Amino acid sequence: MIVDHHNPDCGTSRNALNIIRAFGSQPVFIDDLTGRLDRCAAAGVAGGGRPDPC
C-alpha cells in the first residue's frame, strides 16, 4: 500500500502522484494541508506498514 501525503498545490507532489499512477498503483491520499496523522498512524507509516505499537 502506498500512502501519499499529497499537496494539490505543489507541482512536485502532483508529479510524484503521476509517477505512482503510471506504475499502476492507486495510493491512499492524506491531504497534506489538512490531514494530519496522529502519533500511532505516523508510527505505522514510518514502520513501512508494519502494525503500529499503539
N, CA, C and O atoms as a GROMACS GRO file, in nm:
protein
  216
    1MET      N    1   0.085  -0.118   0.000
    1MET     CA    2   0.000   0.000   0.000
    1MET      C    3   0.089   0.124   0.000
    1MET      O    4   0.186   0.133   0.076
    2ILE      N    5   0.056   0.217  -0.084
    2ILE     CA    6   0.128   0.344  -0.092
    2ILE      C    7   0.041   0.451  -0.029
    2ILE      O    8  -0.075   0.468  -0.065
    3VAL      N    9   0.098   0.524   0.065
    3VAL     CA   10   0.029   0.636   0.129
    3VAL      C   11   0.095   0.763   0.078
    3VAL      O   12   0.217   0.780   0.090
    4ASP      N   13   0.015   0.852   0.023
    4ASP     CA   14   0.066   0.976  -0.034
    4ASP      C   15   0.014   1.094   0.047
    4ASP      O   16  -0.106   1.118   0.055
    5HIS      N   17   0.107   1.167   0.107
    5HIS     CA   18   0.073   1.292   0.176
    5HIS      C   19   0.075   1.399   0.069
    5HIS      O   20   0.178   1.463   0.044
    6HIS      N   21  -0.038   1.419   0.006
    6HIS     CA   22  -0.049   1.497  -0.116
    6HIS      C   23  -0.088   1.641  -0.089
    6HIS      O   24  -0.182   1.670  -0.014
    7ASN      N   25  -0.014   1.731  -0.152
    7ASN     CA   26  -0.047   1.873  -0.151
    7ASN      C   27  -0.082   1.910  -0.295
    7ASN      O   28   0.008   1.924  -0.378
    8PRO      N   29  -0.210   1.926  -0.326
    8PRO     CA   30  -0.251   1.951  -0.464
    8PRO      C   31  -0.197   2.083  -0.522
    8PRO      O   32  -0.198   2.102  -0.643
    9ASP      N   33  -0.149   2.173  -0.435
    9ASP     CA   34  -0.094   2.300  -0.484
    9ASP      C   35   0.055   2.288  -0.519
    9ASP      O   36   0.113   2.384  -0.570
   10CYS      N   37   0.116   2.173  -0.492
   10CYS     CA   38   0.260   2.155  -0.511
   10CYS      C   39   0.287   2.074  -0.638
   10CYS      O   40   0.236   1.963  -0.653
   11GLY      N   41   0.365   2.131  -0.728
   11GLY     CA   42   0.397   2.063  -0.853
   11GLY      C   43   0.473   1.933  -0.831
   11GLY      O   44   0.448   1.836  -0.902
   12THR      N   45   0.563   1.930  -0.736
   12THR     CA   46   0.639   1.807  -0.708
   12THR      C   47   0.546   1.698  -0.657
   12THR      O   48   0.561   1.582  -0.693
   13SER      N   49   0.451   1.735  -0.574
   13SER     CA   50   0.354   1.639  -0.522
   13SER      C   51   0.268   1.583  -0.635
   13SER      O   52   0.241   1.463  -0.640
   14ARG      N   53   0.225   1.670  -0.726
   14ARG     CA   54   0.145   1.624  -0.841
   14ARG      C   55   0.227   1.532  -0.931
   14ARG      O   56   0.175   1.432  -0.980
   15ASN      N   57   0.355   1.565  -0.954
   15ASN     CA   58   0.442   1.481  -1.037
   15ASN      C   59   0.462   1.344  -0.973
   15ASN      O   60   0.458   1.242  -1.041
   16ALA      N   61   0.484   1.342  -0.842
   16ALA     CA   62   0.501   1.214  -0.772
   16ALA      C   63   0.375   1.129  -0.785
   16ALA      O   64   0.383   1.008  -0.806
   17LEU      N   65   0.260   1.191  -0.772
   17LEU     CA   66   0.134   1.120  -0.788
   17LEU      C   67   0.122   1.061  -0.928
   17LEU      O   68   0.078   0.947  -0.944
   18ASN      N   69   0.159   1.137  -1.030
   18ASN     CA   70   0.154   1.086  -1.167
   18ASN      C   71   0.247   0.968  -1.188
   18ASN      O   72   0.212   0.874  -1.259
   19ILE      N   73   0.365   0.971  -1.126
   19ILE     CA   74   0.459   0.858  -1.136
   19ILE      C   75   0.401   0.734  -1.069
   19ILE      O   76   0.408   0.624  -1.124
   20ILE      N   77   0.343   0.752  -0.949
   20ILE     CA   78   0.283   0.639  -0.879
   20ILE      C   79   0.173   0.578  -0.964
   20ILE      O   80   0.165   0.455  -0.977
   21ARG      N   81   0.088   0.660  -1.022
   21ARG     CA   82  -0.022   0.609  -1.106
   21ARG      C   83   0.031   0.544  -1.233
   21ARG      O   84  -0.028   0.447  -1.281
   22ALA      N   85   0.140   0.596  -1.290
   22ALA     CA   86   0.197   0.538  -1.411
   22ALA      C   87   0.245   0.395  -1.388
   22ALA      O   88   0.247   0.315  -1.482
   23PHE      N   89   0.282   0.362  -1.265
   23PHE     CA   90   0.324   0.227  -1.232
   23PHE      C   91   0.207   0.138  -1.192
   23PHE      O   92   0.227   0.025  -1.148
   24GLY      N   93   0.086   0.190  -1.208
   24GLY     CA   94  -0.033   0.108  -1.186
   24GLY      C   95  -0.084   0.102  -1.044
   24GLY      O   96  -0.169   0.019  -1.012
   25SER      N   97  -0.035   0.189  -0.957
   25SER     CA   98  -0.081   0.190  -0.819
   25SER      C   99  -0.177   0.306  -0.796
   25SER      O  100  -0.168   0.410  -0.861
   26GLN      N  101  -0.266   0.285  -0.704
   26GLN     CA  102  -0.356   0.391  -0.662
   26GLN      C  103  -0.332   0.415  -0.514
   26GLN      O  104  -0.376   0.336  -0.430
   27PRO      N  105  -0.262   0.523  -0.479
   27PRO     CA  106  -0.227   0.546  -0.339
   27PRO      C  107  -0.346   0.587  -0.253
   27PRO      O  108  -0.448   0.635  -0.303
   28VAL      N  109  -0.330   0.567  -0.125
   28VAL     CA  110  -0.422   0.621  -0.026
   28VAL      C  111  -0.379   0.766  -0.004
   28VAL      O  112  -0.262   0.792   0.024
   29PHE      N  113  -0.472   0.859  -0.014
   29PHE     CA  114  -0.438   1.000  -0.003
   29PHE      C  115  -0.459   1.053   0.137
   29PHE      O  116  -0.560   1.022   0.202
   30ILE      N  117  -0.365   1.131   0.182
   30ILE     CA  118  -0.382   1.213   0.302
   30ILE      C  119  -0.354   1.355   0.256
   30ILE      O  120  -0.243   1.386   0.211
   31ASP      N  121  -0.453   1.440   0.268
   31ASP     CA  122  -0.435   1.580   0.228
   31ASP      C  123  -0.333   1.644   0.320
   31ASP      O  124  -0.357   1.660   0.439
   32ASP      N  125  -0.219   1.680   0.264
   32ASP     CA  126  -0.109   1.733   0.344
   32ASP      C  127  -0.143   1.867   0.408
   32ASP      O  128  -0.079   1.908   0.504
   33LEU      N  129  -0.244   1.935   0.356
   33LEU     CA  130  -0.280   2.065   0.411
   33LEU      C  131  -0.373   2.053   0.532
   33LEU      O  132  -0.373   2.140   0.619
   34THR      N  133  -0.452   1.946   0.537
   34THR     CA  134  -0.548   1.932   0.646
   34THR      C  135  -0.540   1.798   0.718
   34THR      O  136  -0.578   1.790   0.835
   35GLY      N  137  -0.492   1.695   0.653
   35GLY     CA  138  -0.495   1.560   0.710
   35GLY      C  139  -0.370   1.527   0.788
   35GLY      O  140  -0.276   1.468   0.734
   36ARG      N  141  -0.367   1.564   0.912
   36ARG     CA  142  -0.252   1.535   0.997
   36ARG      C  143  -0.268   1.397   1.061
   36ARG      O  144  -0.378   1.358   1.102
   37LEU      N  145  -0.158   1.324   1.068
   37LEU     CA  146  -0.160   1.192   1.129
   37LEU      C  147  -0.141   1.203   1.280
   37LEU      O  148  -0.066   1.288   1.328
   38ASP      N  149  -0.210   1.117   1.354
   38ASP     CA  150  -0.181   1.109   1.496
   38ASP      C  151  -0.054   1.025   1.515
   38ASP      O  152  -0.003   0.969   1.419
   39ARG      N  153  -0.005   1.016   1.636
   39ARG     CA  154   0.122   0.950   1.663
   39ARG      C  155   0.122   0.804   1.619
   39ARG      O  156   0.220   0.756   1.562
   40CYS      N  157   0.013   0.734   1.645
   40CYS     CA  158   0.006   0.592   1.612
   40CYS      C  159   0.004   0.571   1.460
   40CYS      O  160   0.072   0.482   1.409
   41ALA      N  161  -0.072   0.651   1.389
   41ALA     CA  162  -0.076   0.638   1.244
   41ALA      C  163   0.059   0.672   1.182
   41ALA      O  164   0.101   0.606   1.087
   42ALA      N  165   0.126   0.773   1.234
   42ALA     CA  166   0.258   0.810   1.183
   42ALA      C  167   0.358   0.698   1.206
   42ALA      O  168   0.443   0.671   1.122
   43ALA      N  169   0.348   0.632   1.322
   43ALA     CA  170   0.438   0.521   1.350
   43ALA      C  171   0.415   0.406   1.252
   43ALA      O  172   0.510   0.339   1.211
   44GLY      N  173   0.291   0.383   1.214
   44GLY     CA  174   0.261   0.278   1.118
   44GLY      C  175   0.317   0.309   0.980
   44GLY      O  176   0.369   0.219   0.913
   45VAL      N  177   0.309   0.434   0.937
   45VAL     CA  178   0.364   0.474   0.809
   45VAL      C  179   0.516   0.465   0.812
   45VAL      O  180   0.578   0.413   0.720
   46ALA      N  181   0.576   0.517   0.919
   46ALA     CA  182   0.721   0.517   0.930
   46ALA      C  183   0.775   0.376   0.942
   46ALA      O  184   0.889   0.350   0.905
   47GLY      N  185   0.695   0.285   0.992
   47GLY     CA  186   0.738   0.147   1.009
   47GLY      C  187   0.720   0.064   0.884
   47GLY      O  188   0.728  -0.059   0.890
   48GLY      N  189   0.695   0.127   0.771
   48GLY     CA  190   0.681   0.053   0.646
   48GLY      C  191   0.554  -0.028   0.637
   48GLY      O  192   0.549  -0.129   0.567
   49GLY      N  193   0.450   0.015   0.707
   49GLY     CA  194   0.324  -0.055   0.702
   49GLY      C  195   0.310  -0.166   0.804
   49GLY      O  196   0.206  -0.231   0.812
   50ARG      N  197   0.414  -0.188   0.885
   50ARG     CA  198   0.403  -0.288   0.991
   50ARG      C  199   0.302  -0.239   1.093
   50ARG      O  200   0.279  -0.118   1.105
   51PRO      N  201   0.243  -0.330   1.166
   51PRO     CA  202   0.147  -0.287   1.269
   51PRO      C  203   0.212  -0.188   1.366
   51PRO      O  204   0.325  -0.208   1.410
   52ASP      N  205   0.139  -0.084   1.397
   52ASP     CA  206   0.196   0.016   1.487
   52ASP      C  207   0.189  -0.032   1.632
   52ASP      O  208   0.108  -0.119   1.665
   53PRO      N  209   0.273   0.024   1.717
   53PRO     CA  210   0.281  -0.022   1.856
   53PRO      C  211   0.169   0.028   1.945
   53PRO      O  212   0.166  -0.007   2.063
   54CYS      N  213   0.078   0.106   1.894
   54CYS     CA  214  -0.027   0.168   1.978
   54CYS      C  215  -0.146   0.077   1.997
   54CYS      O  216  -0.242   0.114   2.065
   0.00000   0.00000   0.00000
